[in-house]
Amino acid sequence: MDARIVRTRSRLQEAFFALAQERGIDQVSVSDIAERAGVNRSTFYQHYADKETLLADALDVVAQQAYEKLKEGLVLTVDPPEVLVGFIEHIDQYADLYRSVFSEPGWGVVLMRLRQHVRDAIVDVAARDETASPRDVPVEVVAAGVAGSIIGVLGAWLLTEPRPPASEAAMWVWRVILGPPVLNP
């Protein structure tokens, strides 16, 4: 992708996150985002159809960065990996924004794309480690189920008052990923 496009999209994404954190997502208009990013409204619309698409693309960038770190090697330990904690810390930093995404109608594209990123990462890990998925269930089915569960855990965490720290949410997600402990007979 052309470097100018990447820079413009990055500026629009950063402006959106900053404004949403300052005012709340419902109080941010396309004009506000364009102004903060130093572009005009028509430039915004050359890149994005609406705020939802902008947020979905911004989350794609965050998810891609996390995925690149995940590819470096995931070790199944008791504690959640740093990449998971970092991803959830990003969500925590913009909790009001993501709370809206997880709880209000109209943000389905963002959740759908997040679920797809999680699913793809799980499929990739399972492809590298045969023990990561039950052999009698297709890996895509397991990945879809786990991805849906992770989205559910994150949504519940964002709505919890007071909200526990991101590190605790990462532990909850990690427990869902690892599944229930195997009982010794």
C-alpha positions as CSV (number, residue, x, y, z in Angstrom):
1,M,0.0,0.0,0.0
2,D,1.2,3.5,-0.8
3,A,3.0,5.1,2.1
4,R,0.8,8.2,1.9
5,I,-2.3,6.1,2.3
6,V,-0.8,4.3,5.3
7,R,0.1,7.7,6.9
8,T,-3.3,9.2,6.3
9,R,-5.2,6.1,7.6
10,S,-2.9,6.0,10.6
11,R,-3.6,9.7,11.4
12,L,-7.3,9.1,11.1
13,Q,-7.2,6.1,13.4
14,E,-5.1,7.9,16.0
15,A,-7.4,10.9,15.8
16,F,-10.4,8.7,16.3
17,F,-9.0,6.9,19.3
18,A,-7.9,10.2,20.9
19,L,-11.3,11.9,20.4
20,A,-13.2,8.8,21.5
21,Q,-11.2,8.7,24.7
22,E,-11.7,12.4,25.3
23,R,-15.4,12.7,24.5
24,G,-16.9,9.2,24.1
25,I,-17.5,7.5,20.8
26,D,-21.0,8.9,20.3
27,Q,-19.8,12.5,20.6
28,V,-17.2,12.1,17.8
29,S,-18.2,13.1,14.3
30,V,-16.4,12.4,11.0
31,S,-15.7,16.1,10.8
32,D,-14.1,16.0,14.2
33,I,-11.9,13.1,13.2
34,A,-10.9,14.7,9.9
35,E,-10.1,18.0,11.6
36,R,-7.9,16.3,14.3
37,A,-6.1,14.3,11.7
38,G,-5.4,17.4,9.6
39,V,-7.4,16.3,6.5
40,N,-10.8,17.2,5.1
41,R,-14.0,15.2,5.2
42,S,-13.7,14.1,1.6
43,T,-10.3,12.6,2.4
44,F,-11.9,10.7,5.3
45,Y,-14.5,9.3,2.9
46,Q,-11.8,8.3,0.4
47,H,-10.5,6.0,3.0
48,Y,-13.5,5.0,5.1
49,A,-17.2,4.7,4.7
50,D,-17.9,5.5,8.4
51,K,-16.6,5.5,11.9
52,E,-17.3,1.7,12.2
53,T,-15.0,0.9,9.3
54,L,-12.3,3.2,10.6
55,L,-12.4,1.4,14.0
56,A,-12.4,-2.0,12.3
57,D,-9.3,-1.1,10.3
58,A,-7.6,0.4,13.4
59,L,-8.3,-2.9,15.3
60,D,-7.0,-4.8,12.3
61,V,-3.6,-3.0,12.8
62,V,-3.6,-3.8,16.5
63,A,-4.5,-7.4,15.8
64,Q,-1.9,-7.8,13.1
65,Q,0.8,-6.5,15.4
66,A,-0.3,-9.0,18.1
67,Y,-0.4,-11.8,15.5
68,E,3.2,-11.0,14.4
69,K,4.3,-11.3,18.0
70,L,2.3,-14.5,18.4
71,K,4.0,-16.0,15.3
72,E,7.4,-15.6,17.1
73,G,6.4,-18.4,19.3
74,L,3.6,-19.2,21.7
75,V,4.3,-21.4,24.7
76,L,1.4,-22.8,26.5
77,T,2.1,-21.9,30.1
78,V,-0.1,-21.2,33.1
79,D,0.2,-17.5,32.7
80,P,-1.1,-15.7,29.6
81,P,1.5,-14.6,27.1
82,E,2.6,-11.0,27.0
83,V,1.1,-10.5,23.5
84,L,-2.4,-11.3,24.9
85,V,-1.9,-9.1,27.9
86,G,-0.7,-6.2,25.6
87,F,-3.7,-6.6,23.4
88,I,-6.1,-6.5,26.3
89,E,-4.2,-3.5,27.8
90,H,-5.0,-1.7,24.5
91,I,-8.7,-2.5,24.9
92,D,-8.5,-1.3,28.5
93,Q,-6.8,2.0,27.5
94,Y,-9.8,2.7,25.2
95,A,-12.3,0.9,27.4
96,D,-15.2,3.4,26.9
97,L,-14.8,3.0,23.1
98,Y,-14.7,-0.8,23.2
99,R,-17.5,-1.0,25.7
100,S,-19.7,0.7,23.1
101,V,-18.5,-1.7,20.5
102,F,-19.3,-4.7,22.6
103,S,-22.6,-3.5,24.0
104,E,-24.3,-1.2,21.5
105,P,-25.8,-2.2,18.2
106,G,-24.2,-0.9,15.1
107,W,-20.7,-2.1,15.7
108,G,-21.1,-5.6,14.3
109,V,-18.3,-5.2,11.6
110,V,-15.8,-4.5,14.3
111,L,-16.7,-7.5,16.4
112,M,-16.9,-9.7,13.3
113,R,-13.4,-8.7,12.2
114,L,-12.1,-9.1,15.8
115,R,-13.6,-12.6,16.0
116,Q,-12.1,-13.5,12.6
117,H,-8.6,-12.3,13.7
118,V,-8.8,-14.4,16.9
119,R,-10.1,-17.4,14.9
120,D,-7.3,-17.1,12.3
121,A,-4.7,-16.9,15.1
122,I,-6.0,-20.1,16.7
123,V,-6.1,-21.9,13.4
124,D,-2.5,-20.9,12.8
125,V,-1.4,-22.1,16.3
126,A,-3.2,-25.4,15.8
127,A,-1.6,-25.9,12.4
128,R,1.8,-25.6,14.1
129,D,0.9,-27.8,17.1
130,E,-1.2,-30.9,16.6
131,T,-1.9,-31.2,20.3
132,A,-3.6,-27.8,20.3
133,S,-6.9,-29.0,19.0
134,P,-9.0,-32.2,19.5
135,R,-8.6,-34.5,16.6
136,D,-12.2,-35.5,16.3
137,V,-13.4,-31.8,15.8
138,P,-12.3,-29.8,12.8
139,V,-9.8,-27.1,13.9
140,E,-11.9,-24.4,12.2
141,V,-14.9,-25.4,14.4
142,V,-12.8,-25.3,17.6
143,A,-11.2,-22.0,16.6
144,A,-14.7,-20.5,15.9
145,G,-16.0,-21.7,19.3
146,V,-12.9,-20.4,21.2
147,A,-13.0,-17.1,19.3
148,G,-16.6,-16.6,20.2
149,S,-15.9,-17.4,23.8
150,I,-13.0,-14.9,24.0
151,I,-15.2,-12.2,22.5
152,G,-17.8,-13.0,25.2
153,V,-15.2,-12.9,28.0
154,L,-13.9,-9.5,26.8
155,G,-17.5,-8.1,26.5
156,A,-18.3,-9.3,30.0
157,W,-15.1,-7.8,31.4
158,L,-15.7,-4.4,29.8
159,L,-19.2,-4.3,31.4
160,T,-18.0,-5.3,34.8
161,E,-18.1,-2.5,37.4
162,P,-15.6,-1.9,38.8
163,R,-13.6,-3.3,35.8
164,P,-10.8,-5.6,36.9
165,P,-7.3,-4.9,35.6
166,A,-6.4,-6.0,32.1
167,S,-4.0,-8.6,33.5
168,E,-7.0,-10.3,35.2
169,A,-9.0,-10.2,32.0
170,A,-6.0,-11.7,30.2
171,M,-6.0,-14.5,32.7
172,W,-9.7,-15.1,32.1
173,V,-9.2,-15.3,28.4
174,W,-6.2,-17.5,28.8
175,R,-8.3,-19.9,30.9
176,V,-10.9,-20.1,28.2
177,I,-8.2,-20.8,25.6
178,L,-6.6,-23.5,27.6
179,G,-10.0,-25.1,28.5
180,P,-10.9,-26.7,31.8
181,P,-8.2,-28.5,33.7
182,V,-8.0,-32.2,33.0
183,L,-9.1,-34.2,35.9
184,N,-6.9,-37.1,37.1
185,P,-8.9,-40.4,37.5
